[in-house]
């Protein structure tokens, strides 16, 4: 070390000076002893300085690793959270609250003696399911320090009433455990998102509210209102989430993001009944992302399949365009034939800078020979079709838009609308049998 050389050189110079001034042999011997003592002290000081520097570097590296590990292995909407770190363990408490005041027409079904009624009231949040959760990791002490165990527990509730979203199921959104590393990717076991709706697949083109880039995180669009129904095409045998799921996702250094998922059926005596399989592939380019997925599910021993692809492009710093295509087929009860749907979506997000952004989109879902439920409404994709008694053909078209004002990265206000219109024999449950419905929402969303 330079410090060591400087100190020793200074000590040697002192020795020469002392020697020059010594007048007797005793003085010279005494000066030599003093110089040797000074050199030993200098050596000890240099060793202490070197040890202190090594400790400082180790502390800085430990702090960096702890900071990286403390980031939630979670949802893209999580921007804050309260994180606790203890040794190799980290845990983060996080959540999101979204409350919306709605106005919509055809909120009730028309009868021979009464017209359909409108409704103005707080309702199920427009943009995002309300949730709270815990996520975290545990460093597993691998040679490169990269491998870690990860977990997530996430529960959804209704902000207007405080009720559980799924009565009797506490962690209805997520309940999984897994491992993650740069080499392995992310491997998770338990209840979690259906892969097709994630940012590794259709979340990057399903609507303008999703992420622009594919990743291994959970997230993506929801089913909270009329325009957020494409999510059902990205589902599984257990809806838009997997029960008994095993999901692998990995982001490669060349821009590729790959995923594979399998959900066990858990039906005694039948390995396949109730099972789902999905594969996804995405590519993050310079200013654009393309993605797609394919799913096959067994529901009551009938096969349901989706193939979808799409992407987005950042036309300019101001405008992002999103577009996607979905093809869905489902076997149905004997004598009713197969259901065949095609769906298209086109949307844009405008971000002029500052606190405001704007979204606009259109989608059409073309159902052919689709099963209807007992009330006469077309069933969602990946619903059980083993006992349906009737079918319908028609389109479901939705125009939607929104304006956001962001106070900061955690809190925002929004004004949103959509117009639903159906054709042919397609009747949507949300419109209560009417051929159209208009919705308006004024909301506030907060992440913690």
ABEGO torsion letter per residue (X at the ends): XAAAAAAAAAAAAAAAAAAAABABAAAAAAAAAAAAAAAAAAAAAAAAAAAAAAAAAAAAAAAAAAAAAABBBBBAABABEBBBBBEABBBBBBBBBBBBBBBBBGABBBBAABBBBBBBBBBBBAABBBBBBBBBBBBAGBAAGABBBBBBBBBBBBAAAGBBABBGBABAABBBBBBBBAAAEBBBBEBBBBAAABAABAAAAABAABBABBBABBEEBBAABAAAAAAAAABBAAEABBBGBBBBBBBBAAGBBBBBBBBBAGBBGBAABGBBBBBBBBBBBBGBBBBBBBBBBBBGGBBBBBBBBEEBBBABAABBBBBBBBBBBBBBBBGAEBBBBBBBBBBBBBBAEEABBBBBBBBBBBBBGBBBBAAGBBBBBGBBAAABABBBBEBBBBBBBBBBBBABAABBBBBBBBBBBBBEABBBAAAGGBABBBBBBBBBBBBX
